[in-house]
């Protein structure tokens, strides 16, 4: 069984936010108006957060924007606390959210140390004609439930269906999330972390590799690459 | 009317008729209740967008009030059980007033959680798809156990009084008849009742302790800064008993004034509860000091960020008000007998404690969420009118339900006061004698 994971190379990332937009469009994430955004109500499965790096020796500390999707932790703090099992870890490494089960108590959102879980404060709305561009592969979430990055899980299902229809095994490169596919700087890669020959596994062994808030024991499946020291 | 019947007439008086004060309260509570209902309907229609909540402050007043109300519930049952078991004779006129608080306020505590749900229509999923790894489920289990046990614990000592009412108010037989369980006061009935009361008094203590421990674990089981603390269980229990005793004192002061029960609820009762409140205030300070010193000395940056937001950042005003209201004012008032042995002294201290403990709950819930580990553009949390008016409605309805209880049942336990008069005086002197060395006989 694969353990899907992502590698983000911060030395390549330009902070252009193309991944953010791609994610928004791919996953039917409703656009927030300026009012909601100012109030901290904008939903975004992939945010760029400013973090400080103490670059290579001798250089001055710099602020860089870091793409922050759900880390799909190996030991997620969010799934444990859900009173109704609406969020679960599956055997392929995905931390999934079950919208029809979620009661909207937001315990998972408060328990997540990365603050990457979003809540539907209001019913999602798309101004015409935006609603006609909604993806049929991703369900639109109702008001009052929690949602989060799925690693574009629907793309895996589609790729699997296609492979099955053609009677052949799934190739790793057939499944990439929208953000990875879009990144113009080629800073993101995606694949099976358990396959030692995969690109993500190779990059994960790099000396530049680190994971966010690793000291909490969450075992994230998102790996960052950067020279120098990193911290929040 | 026989002598015994005429005794304690004052305790029956509030049940016979409702005065102007009661109707005034009914109007005020009804108004605030309707405003709360309107706020709730607005929230049902438009979702939690009508609150001031946001990312990352996903929890706010509703959860604060959940902790606050469940905390107050520790007043009654726990204090009453401890006083009963330790055979503190001064407890007799105050136990019931305390126990009612517990039973009523628990409903409002649970109501706060329902208000907080994004999908209240799916509340039953908590039972249908229960995940017992979630501390929220531990809460559901212990709060329902507590509600059941404390309702029973309130009801048992009510039975002899209900029998008195049954014989006195034939017009309300439909209510008192079935509830009195054919109580006639035979020695056998008394034996069974007393046995049941003492069993329940023992049973409710660990349940009560578990309730606020588990409430604290909702926070402490996460890894979030200044939530993830091993001290939280006992810290919450201490805070709960603290705010609970203050609630008893306030309820007693109101009942005493409204129903002219000065002969029953005497300064000595306020003095003794004031002493308990003083002890809890010192304990609260000890726990708070230990918690904050450990956090500061350890210096973990993510914890320190929350610490600084409380002590000198945007929550500093609330924080220092809390310290003054929970520690400085109550200790100053309660340390001296001159202010402690008065009703006003303990009442002012209790109001201060309630304000302080409300702030304490708020300062536990909100700052940890306001300063997340990873930097993000966070809008400050400002509660909306919907959240405030639902709080006002809950407080008003609680007070009103409490008043209704005093109109249906005696708020001072009549049979227990009588028992104290008839039996305990002799019993206590026998008890004291038994502590002393037996008198040596002359050789």
Interface residues (C-beta under 8 A of the other chain):
Chain A: X38 X39 X40 X41 X42 X47 X49 X50 X51 X68 X77 X80 X81 X82 X83 X84 X85 X86 X101 X102 X103 X104 X105 X106 X107 X109 X110 X111 X113 X114 X115 X118 X119 X120 X121 X122 X123 X143 X144 X145 X146 X212 X213 X216 X232
Chain B: X46 X47 X48 X49 X53 X54 X55 X56 X57 X58 X59 X113 X116 X117 X118 X119 X122 X123 X125 X126 X128 X129 X130 X131 X133 X134 X135 X136 X137 X140 X218 X221 X222 X223 X224 X301 X302 X369 X372 X373 X374 X375 X376 X377 X378 X379
